[in-house]
Amino acid sequence: MGFILDIVETLRTPAGMIGAIVVIAAVYSLVKWVFAPHPDDEPK
């Protein structure tokens, strides 16, 4: 529980907000890359 409270406290700072945005963008990019169709998989 203390870990969650520490994260919430960190997110209240400007650096924590920027860090959260960077982490969310990285996860979003990774998910888009993993689920993108591979060019060799397309039917010819």
N, C-alpha and C positions, 0 to 999 in steps of 0.2 A: 504493500500500500504506500509506503514511503517513497518508492521509486516513481509511482504515478504522480504523487504530489510534487516531487522534484521536477518532473517533466512539465507539469502545469505551471509551476513557478518560473521555469526557464522560458516557456512560451510567452509569458507576460512581458518579457524584455524585447526590445527591438531586434537584438541579435538572435533571439530564440524564434521570433517570427520569420526572419530571413532564413534561418536554418530549416524551419519547418517547410517553407516554400521550396527550398532547394531539395530536400528529401522527397517531397511529394512529386516534384518534377522529375527527379531521377527514377522513382518507382514507376511513374506514368510512362516515361521513355522506355524503360526496360520491358514493361508489359506490352507496349506497342511493338517493340522489336521482336519479342518472343512470339507473338501471335500474328506477325505479318506473314503473308503467303510467300513461300520461297519460289523464285522464278523457275526452278527446275520441276516444281510440282504442278505447274499449269498444264492442262491438256493441250496437245498440239493439233 
